[in-house]
Amino acid sequence: MLIYIFILFACFILFNINKMTNSLCLQKEIPEEKQATVFHTINILVTILLISSYVELLFTV
């Protein structure tokens, strides 16, 4: 049950982070060629944070 809640939470977080990243790219006028790299890097880092949060929850609950 915990994993389903966490997956829903993770999808919500990733969606909002991508919206904020898109706003950042538009505001700072980052070229199209570099936007993919920015999104890729941010998504990988957020995914690592979410996985580590899940592992921490798994071992504390």
C-alpha positions in Angstrom: 0.0 0.0 0.0 2.9 2.4 0.9 4.4 2.0 -2.6 1.2 3.0 -4.4 0.9 6.2 -2.3 4.6 7.0 -2.9 4.3 6.4 -6.6 1.4 8.8 -6.8 3.3 11.3 -4.7 6.4 10.9 -6.9 4.4 11.5 -10.1 2.9 14.6 -8.6 6.3 15.9 -7.6 7.9 15.2 -11.0 5.0 16.9 -12.8 5.3 20.0 -10.7 9.1 20.1 -11.0 8.8 19.8 -14.8 6.3 22.7 -14.8 8.7 24.8 -12.8 11.7 23.8 -15.0 9.7 24.8 -18.1 8.9 28.2 -16.4 12.6 28.6 -15.6 13.6 27.9 -19.2 11.1 30.4 -20.5 12.1 33.1 -18.0 15.8 32.7 -18.5 15.4 32.3 -22.3 17.5 29.1 -22.4 18.0 27.9 -26.0 16.0 24.9 -27.2 19.2 22.9 -27.6 20.1 23.2 -23.9 16.5 22.7 -22.6 16.6 19.0 -23.1 19.8 18.8 -21.0 18.3 20.9 -18.3 15.2 18.7 -18.1 17.2 15.5 -18.2 19.5 16.6 -15.4 16.8 17.9 -13.1 14.6 14.8 -13.7 17.5 12.4 -12.9 18.4 14.3 -9.7 14.8 14.5 -8.5 14.3 10.8 -9.2 17.4 10.0 -7.1 16.0 12.1 -4.3 12.6 10.3 -4.5 14.2 6.9 -4.5 16.3 7.7 -1.5 13.3 9.1 0.3 11.4 5.9 -0.5 14.2 3.7 0.8 14.4 5.8 4.0 10.7 5.5 4.5 10.9 1.7 3.9 13.5 1.2 6.6 11.9 3.6 9.2 8.2 2.5 9.0 
